[in-house]
Amino acid sequence: AHELALIRRRVRVEPVHGSQAEAAAEALRLAYPKGEADPNPVRHAIDALLLAVADRRSCAVMTGDQADLLKLWPHFPRVVRLVGLDSKVVVER
């Protein structure tokens, strides 16, 4: 319960704009073309939305799974870096 309270104080929930949702959908279409199965479509949709929001703001993204985000990253040119939460590895453009 204490951890959840800490997260709620630090996390800001914002609505997703239509243009961000469209950018995320397009990135998913390009990253997983027809015939190539997406092993985890829900998680990758969330990853794509996260990158779309970061792209709009030209900022960095912290992630626990850089491999998944690296597949989508080329479609969001204004995301300046990916930072690994656990590994502390920073990938920059």
N, C-alpha and C positions, 0 to 999 in steps of 0.2 A: 504494500500500500504506500509506503514511504517513497519507494522508487517511482511509482506511478505519479505521485504528487510532484516529484522533481521534474519528471518528463513534461507534465502538463504546464509547468511554469516556463519551461524552455522551448516548447514547441508551439509554433504559430500555425494555425490551420487557415488556409485561404482557399477561395473558390478557384476552380480551374476555368480559364477563359476559353472560349470556343477556338481561338487561333492556336492556343497551346495544345488543346486536345487534337486538333487537326495535324499539327506538327508531330505530335507523338504517334498518331496513327500512321502518318506517312513514313516516319522513321522505322516503325515496326514492319510496314510493308516492304521497305527496302532492305532491312536487316534480315528478314525471314521471307524471301520470295516464295511464290507458289511452288509447292513440291518439297520445300525444306520445312520440316516440322519444327514448330517452336515447342521446346520441351516444357516450358512453364509460362503460358501466355498471360496469366494474371500478374505474376511477379514482373514480367518484362513490360507489361502495360504500365505498371506503377513506375518502373525504372524510366520508361520513355516520358511519362508525365513529369517526373522529377527533373529530367534533363531539359525538357521543354521550358519549364519554369526558370531553371538556371540559365538557359540560353537567352531568354528574354531579359534577364538581369545582368548578363555577362559576368557570371560569378563561378566560383568553384563548387564542386559537389563532394561531400564526404560519403563514403560508401563502405559497406562490409563486403561487397562483392564486385571488385573492379572488373573482373572478367566479363560479367554480363553487361556492365555499362560501357566497356570498351567496344563492344559490338555495335552499340547504338550511337556512341560518341561522334563518329564522323558526320552524322546528320545534324549536329548541333554545334556549329563552328564558333559560337560565342562563349561556350563553356570553356573556361580558361585552364582548368586542371581538375583531375580526379584524385582525391586523397583517400587512401585506405585507412579505415578506422582501426583495424587490428594490426595491419602490417606497417602502417605509417609510411607506406610508399606513396610518393607524389608523382603523378604522371602529368606532364605539362605539354602543351602544344608547341 
